[in-house]
Amino acid sequence: MEGTRTLAFQIPEELFQRIKRYLDSESERTSKKVSQREFVLGLIQKALDDANIA
């Protein structure tokens, strides 16, 4: 595995609760636990792919 870096940021409580509800519903829908890390990394990857950033 290549080196890793930490990306940390704060978000409003309301947004955090919305994310938790989404992760819970996705975990239930897919019968697989979806982590916050997976969710955020997926969003970042999609945004970079959509922008064609290598």
N, C-alpha and C positions, 0 to 999 in steps of 0.2 A: 504494500500500500504506500502510495506517495505521502508526503507530508500533509498534515491537515492544519487548518486555521479555524479559529473560533470567530463566529459572527454572532454578536449579542445585541439585542435591542429591546426596548420597552414598548409595550402597546397599551392602549386603553383597556380597562377591565371589560367593558362591553364587547369589544372586539375579541378579547381572549375567551369570553364565555361563548360567543358565536362560533369560534373555532372549535372549542371543546364540544359543542352540540353537533357540529358538522362531523368531527372525528368519531364521535359516538355513533352517529347515524350511519356513517360509512363502514365502521367496524361491524355494526349489526347487519348492514346490507350485504357485505362481502364475507361475513363470518371470519374475518381476519382483522386483528388489531392494527389500526392505522395510527402511527405515531406522529407527534407534532413535527419531529425531525423529518420524517418521510414527506409529510405534507408541505412543509416550507421548502425543502430541497426540490420537490417536484414543481412548485410554483416558480422558483428561481430558474430552474432548468428550462421550463417551458417558455418563460419570458425571454431568456437568452437565445433559445432556439428560434423563437418567433422573430427576434431581432437579428438573426443570423450572426450572432457574436460567438466566435470560436474560443 
